[in-house]
């Protein structure tokens, strides 16, 4: 996978891209990354990338010329996903991360200032994606977050492919509780089932814990999850147990 970042602050990506999973993915040549400072593509001697909005208003708007010119230098195809980070986009999710992990080429357009000239949105962008109902200074941090979520789903990136399959949201539920040594710490003990060696019982416990955790913290996810008859019985039994306690 090839990933390009159009940004005014390419140095922001150095720390994230040169450590941990993203660095290993580059070392394995599973991904290649490239940051492009679209200020270098400005058309006047002042390297101006923003201007006042037509019609008046607060803030500055990114000009179309630098972004369009920078995009011309990227080797795009019909399959290239050009992502605009903006609050108007689809809320980012594990499903979108999975979808984008199958792309051959992704371009992130990371803006600053008040917004983008609308012609960038309508003529260059294939996907508008939001990180949530809040405002950030620019698109760099969302692009980094998305990159991490996407790349770890590409086969061969993680040492153990099962790792991401056990993560929260991978199957639509939150992740089960995790424990490690010591078995007892300051009076707090590990559930006996995890020490039993009975893998069937362990898997059942983990699944039930995922249902419980999701019920308490993200009940909206249960509306979309394909609950089995056994799942529904377990949840009803758990609800009764809560009422009796």
VMD Tcl script that draws the C-alpha trace (Angstrom):
set ca {
  {0.00 0.00 0.00}
  {1.17 3.50 -0.83}
  {0.15 6.35 1.50}
  {0.63 10.03 0.71}
  {-0.04 12.91 3.09}
  {-0.70 16.40 1.75}
  {0.09 18.67 4.68}
  {1.55 22.01 5.69}
  {3.37 20.33 8.59}
  {5.15 17.20 7.29}
  {7.42 17.07 10.33}
  {4.41 16.16 12.49}
  {4.39 12.69 10.93}
  {8.00 11.79 11.73}
  {7.41 10.42 15.20}
  {4.38 8.32 14.35}
  {5.65 6.87 11.07}
  {9.11 5.97 12.40}
  {8.11 3.87 15.38}
  {6.33 0.64 16.30}
  {3.95 -1.07 13.89}
  {4.05 1.59 11.18}
  {7.84 1.49 11.02}
  {7.86 -2.31 10.88}
  {5.30 -2.24 8.07}
  {7.66 0.02 6.11}
  {10.68 -2.14 6.93}
  {8.78 -5.15 5.55}
  {7.91 -3.08 2.47}
  {4.21 -3.69 3.07}
  {3.56 0.04 2.98}
  {5.40 3.08 1.65}
  {4.69 6.55 3.02}
  {5.33 10.00 1.63}
  {4.64 13.47 3.04}
  {4.08 16.35 0.64}
  {4.16 19.96 1.80}
  {1.64 21.55 -0.52}
  {3.02 24.99 0.37}
  {5.76 24.06 -2.11}
  {3.08 24.14 -4.80}
  {1.83 27.65 -4.07}
  {1.71 29.89 -7.13}
  {3.02 33.22 -5.81}
  {6.36 34.33 -4.39}
  {4.96 34.42 -0.86}
  {4.01 30.72 -0.99}
  {0.46 31.68 -0.04}
  {-1.82 28.69 0.61}
  {-4.85 30.43 2.13}
  {-7.02 33.47 1.50}
  {-10.10 35.26 2.81}
  {-13.47 33.64 2.04}
  {-15.66 35.14 -0.67}
  {-18.80 36.60 0.89}
  {-17.01 37.43 4.12}
  {-16.71 35.48 7.31}
  {-14.18 34.49 9.93}
  {-10.94 32.65 9.32}
  {-8.97 31.74 6.24}
  {-9.74 29.19 3.51}
  {-7.22 26.90 1.83}
  {-6.71 27.90 -1.79}
  {-7.31 25.29 -4.50}
  {-4.14 25.82 -6.56}
  {-1.53 24.36 -4.14}
  {-3.60 21.25 -3.44}
  {-4.51 20.63 -7.09}
  {-0.89 21.15 -8.17}
  {0.42 18.78 -5.50}
  {-2.10 16.12 -6.50}
  {-0.89 16.26 -10.11}
  {2.53 15.00 -8.98}
  {1.08 11.94 -7.24}
  {0.77 8.78 -9.29}
  {-2.96 8.30 -8.84}
  {-5.19 5.69 -10.45}
  {-8.94 5.19 -10.56}
  {-8.55 3.07 -7.41}
  {-6.76 5.74 -5.37}
  {-8.73 6.77 -2.27}
  {-8.37 10.50 -1.65}
  {-9.48 11.22 1.90}
  {-10.43 14.63 3.19}
  {-10.41 14.89 6.97}
  {-13.41 17.02 7.90}
  {-16.26 17.10 10.46}
  {-18.83 16.69 7.67}
  {-17.57 13.24 6.72}
  {-18.55 9.70 7.67}
  {-17.61 8.93 11.28}
  {-14.48 6.77 11.24}
  {-15.04 3.21 12.40}
  {-13.45 -0.23 12.39}
  {-15.54 -1.09 9.34}
  {-14.10 1.85 7.41}
  {-10.59 0.91 8.55}
  {-11.13 -2.61 7.22}
  {-12.46 -1.24 3.93}
  {-9.48 1.08 3.47}
  {-6.95 -1.61 4.44}
  {-7.69 -3.23 1.07}
  {-6.80 -0.09 -0.90}
  {-3.65 0.08 -3.02}
  {-3.13 3.83 -2.64}
  {-4.46 6.33 -0.10}
  {-3.98 10.10 -0.14}
  {-4.81 12.09 2.99}
  {-5.50 15.79 2.48}
  {-4.76 17.44 5.82}
  {-6.09 20.96 6.03}
  {-5.73 23.83 8.46}
  {-7.45 27.17 8.87}
  {-11.22 27.62 8.56}
  {-11.73 25.11 5.77}
  {-11.10 24.16 2.17}
  {-12.09 25.76 -1.08}
  {-15.13 23.72 -2.11}
  {-13.52 22.81 -5.44}
  {-11.01 20.65 -3.57}
  {-13.87 18.69 -2.05}
  {-15.89 18.29 -5.24}
  {-13.11 17.54 -7.75}
  {-10.38 15.68 -5.88}
  {-11.88 13.83 -2.94}
  {-13.32 10.29 -2.93}
  {-13.98 10.04 0.82}
  {-14.80 12.58 3.52}
  {-14.15 11.18 6.98}
  {-14.63 12.61 10.46}
  {-13.02 11.49 13.71}
  {-15.99 12.64 15.76}
  {-18.22 15.52 16.72}
  {-15.46 17.87 17.79}
  {-13.06 20.28 16.11}
  {-9.29 19.86 15.75}
  {-6.73 22.38 14.53}
  {-5.84 20.35 11.46}
  {-6.14 17.04 9.68}
  {-2.73 15.66 10.60}
  {-3.69 13.95 13.87}
  {-6.80 12.29 12.37}
  {-4.72 11.09 9.40}
  {-2.17 9.53 11.75}
  {-4.90 7.85 13.77}
  {-6.54 6.46 10.65}
  {-3.21 5.23 9.29}
  {-2.51 3.24 12.44}
  {-5.99 1.70 12.44}
  {-5.80 0.83 8.73}
  {-2.26 -0.51 8.45}
  {-2.51 -2.94 11.36}
  {-5.30 -4.71 9.47}
  {-3.13 -5.40 6.41}
  {-2.05 -9.07 6.35}
  {1.56 -9.51 7.45}
  {1.82 -6.29 9.44}
  {1.10 -7.77 12.87}
  {3.24 -10.65 14.07}
  {0.10 -12.49 15.14}
  {-2.83 -11.90 12.80}
  {-5.19 -13.05 15.56}
  {-4.23 -9.94 17.54}
  {-6.45 -7.53 15.62}
  {-9.26 -10.08 15.40}
  {-9.51 -10.01 19.20}
  {-9.52 -6.20 19.38}
  {-12.55 -4.17 20.34}
  {-14.93 -3.55 17.41}
  {-13.30 -6.19 15.19}
  {-16.37 -8.40 15.48}
  {-18.75 -5.63 16.53}
  {-18.28 -5.99 20.30}
  {-15.89 -4.49 22.83}
  {-12.86 -6.52 23.83}
  {-12.89 -8.95 26.76}
  {-10.81 -8.23 29.93}
  {-7.13 -9.19 29.78}
  {-4.90 -10.44 32.62}
  {-1.24 -11.38 33.02}
  {1.14 -12.39 35.83}
  {1.06 -12.22 38.80}
  {-1.96 -14.40 39.50}
  {-2.72 -12.34 42.62}
  {-1.86 -8.67 43.11}
  {-2.76 -6.72 46.26}
  {-5.70 -9.02 46.90}
  {-6.96 -8.88 43.31}
  {-7.03 -12.26 41.59}
  {-7.30 -13.52 38.03}
  {-10.57 -15.34 37.16}
  {-10.11 -19.08 37.69}
  {-11.44 -19.97 34.24}
  {-8.40 -18.33 32.60}
  {-6.10 -20.64 34.55}
  {-8.13 -23.80 33.93}
  {-6.55 -24.76 30.62}
  {-10.02 -25.52 29.24}
  {-9.99 -23.57 25.99}
  {-13.69 -24.02 25.28}
  {-14.62 -22.59 28.67}
  {-12.13 -19.76 28.23}
  {-13.59 -18.82 24.84}
  {-17.12 -18.90 26.25}
  {-16.09 -16.72 29.21}
  {-14.40 -14.22 26.91}
  {-17.42 -14.00 24.64}
  {-19.74 -13.49 27.60}
  {-17.43 -10.80 28.98}
  {-17.53 -9.03 25.62}
  {-21.32 -9.05 25.75}
  {-21.31 -7.73 29.32}
  {-18.78 -4.99 28.60}
  {-20.60 -3.91 25.45}
  {-23.95 -3.92 27.28}
  {-22.60 -1.52 29.91}
  {-20.34 0.73 27.84}
  {-21.69 0.68 24.27}
  {-25.21 -0.79 24.26}
  {-25.80 0.76 20.84}
  {-23.40 -1.81 19.36}
  {-25.66 -4.66 20.45}
  {-28.39 -3.31 18.16}
  {-26.12 -3.96 15.18}
  {-24.47 -7.17 16.37}
  {-26.02 -10.45 15.12}
  {-26.90 -11.90 18.52}
  {-27.46 -15.64 18.63}
  {-30.26 -17.19 20.65}
  {-27.70 -18.13 23.31}
  {-26.42 -14.54 23.38}
  {-29.91 -13.18 23.94}
  {-30.57 -15.70 26.72}
  {-27.29 -14.79 28.39}
  {-28.01 -11.05 28.26}
  {-31.50 -11.54 29.69}
  {-30.08 -13.71 32.46}
  {-27.43 -11.09 33.18}
  {-30.05 -8.32 33.36}
  {-32.05 -10.33 35.90}
  {-28.89 -10.92 37.90}
  {-28.24 -7.17 38.02}
  {-31.77 -6.49 39.26}
  {-31.43 -9.05 42.03}
  {-28.13 -7.64 43.29}
}
mol new
graphics top color blue
foreach p $ca { graphics top sphere $p radius 0.5 }
foreach p [lrange $ca 0 end-1] q [lrange $ca 1 end] { graphics top cylinder $p $q radius 0.2 }
display resetview
